[in-house]
Amino acid sequence: MFRLIALALTSTFALLFLIGTSGDPVAPGPAVMSAGFMGRGADEAADTALQYVARPHQALKAQPDNASGILHILPYGAPLLPMGETEGDFVKVRDRAGRVGFVRSDVLTAAFPG
């Protein structure tokens, strides 16, 4: 079985070596969204400086209220993109997975805490 796999791989590489690939340059396509932070949504603020979670195990809330449901538990140092909206002690943010919710503003820092 190993010899069969080795023969198939060797044949494939030999074929690529003999034929090669096209020398034509590839035209650039649309920008690739990386970690959900590159795109600008309609509700996103002009200031897109990342903020970081400065305390371990912080809750990403569905609403700007301490009694609100928890969407996700954010680890220490998690990068968040502020969306520009603040309500009381909470800031609307988006995490790397694209989840939008609210975090207490006193747990955010502009410099990476770790």
VMD Tcl script that draws the C-alpha trace (Angstrom):
set ca {
  {0.00 0.00 0.00}
  {2.84 2.36 0.88}
  {4.49 1.75 -2.49}
  {1.25 2.57 -4.30}
  {0.91 5.88 -2.44}
  {4.57 6.72 -3.03}
  {4.21 5.94 -6.75}
  {1.11 8.16 -7.03}
  {2.83 11.07 -5.27}
  {6.02 10.70 -7.30}
  {4.04 10.59 -10.54}
  {2.08 13.69 -9.58}
  {5.21 15.67 -8.75}
  {6.97 14.48 -11.92}
  {3.99 15.57 -14.00}
  {3.95 18.99 -12.33}
  {7.69 19.31 -12.92}
  {7.37 18.50 -16.64}
  {4.23 20.51 -17.35}
  {4.60 23.22 -14.74}
  {1.99 25.81 -14.04}
  {0.86 28.83 -15.98}
  {3.26 31.76 -15.95}
  {0.39 34.23 -16.13}
  {0.11 36.45 -13.07}
  {-3.05 36.11 -11.03}
  {-5.23 39.22 -10.98}
  {-5.95 40.44 -7.45}
  {-9.43 39.70 -6.21}
  {-11.55 41.33 -3.53}
  {-10.03 41.86 -0.09}
  {-10.15 38.84 2.16}
  {-11.90 39.34 5.48}
  {-9.57 38.35 8.28}
  {-11.02 37.55 11.68}
  {-14.05 39.72 11.01}
  {-12.18 42.99 11.54}
  {-11.51 44.24 7.99}
  {-15.01 45.00 6.78}
  {-16.80 48.18 7.73}
  {-20.42 47.69 8.66}
  {-23.03 50.42 8.63}
  {-23.09 50.56 12.43}
  {-19.31 50.59 12.83}
  {-17.62 53.71 14.10}
  {-14.92 55.54 12.18}
  {-12.45 54.85 15.00}
  {-11.52 51.19 14.57}
  {-8.68 50.90 17.07}
  {-8.72 47.50 18.70}
  {-9.35 47.21 22.42}
  {-8.30 44.25 24.55}
  {-9.95 42.48 27.46}
  {-7.86 43.39 30.53}
  {-9.47 40.93 32.96}
  {-9.98 37.16 32.64}
  {-13.38 35.60 31.94}
  {-15.40 38.65 30.92}
  {-18.92 38.32 29.55}
  {-19.94 39.49 26.09}
  {-23.55 40.48 26.80}
  {-26.51 40.56 24.43}
  {-27.74 43.86 25.89}
  {-26.02 46.69 27.83}
  {-27.31 45.40 31.16}
  {-25.73 43.32 33.93}
  {-28.80 41.04 33.97}
  {-28.66 40.45 30.20}
  {-27.88 37.07 28.66}
  {-24.26 36.11 27.99}
  {-23.32 35.51 24.35}
  {-19.74 34.40 25.02}
  {-17.10 34.40 27.75}
  {-14.10 36.45 26.60}
  {-10.61 35.36 27.66}
  {-7.91 37.66 28.99}
  {-6.30 39.62 26.13}
  {-9.06 38.93 23.58}
  {-9.10 41.63 20.86}
  {-12.38 43.48 20.39}
  {-13.44 46.06 17.83}
  {-15.46 48.91 19.37}
  {-18.56 49.72 17.33}
  {-18.80 53.31 18.63}
  {-21.97 52.85 20.66}
  {-21.84 53.26 24.44}
  {-24.71 52.85 26.88}
  {-23.98 53.54 30.51}
  {-21.01 51.44 31.58}
  {-21.15 49.27 28.44}
  {-19.49 49.50 25.01}
  {-20.83 47.78 21.89}
  {-18.06 45.58 20.40}
  {-17.42 42.83 17.86}
  {-15.11 39.91 18.61}
  {-12.96 37.90 16.20}
  {-15.74 35.40 15.57}
  {-18.03 38.23 14.42}
  {-20.25 38.19 17.51}
  {-21.62 41.65 18.35}
  {-22.48 42.42 21.94}
  {-21.73 44.62 24.91}
  {-18.80 44.61 27.34}
  {-18.23 46.72 30.42}
  {-15.96 49.60 29.46}
  {-13.80 49.25 32.59}
  {-12.49 45.85 31.43}
  {-11.09 47.19 28.13}
  {-7.61 48.55 27.46}
  {-6.02 50.04 24.34}
  {-2.69 48.22 24.88}
  {-2.40 44.44 24.77}
  {-2.38 43.41 28.44}
  {-0.23 40.32 28.14}
}
mol new
graphics top color blue
foreach p $ca { graphics top sphere $p radius 0.5 }
foreach p [lrange $ca 0 end-1] q [lrange $ca 1 end] { graphics top cylinder $p $q radius 0.2 }
display resetview
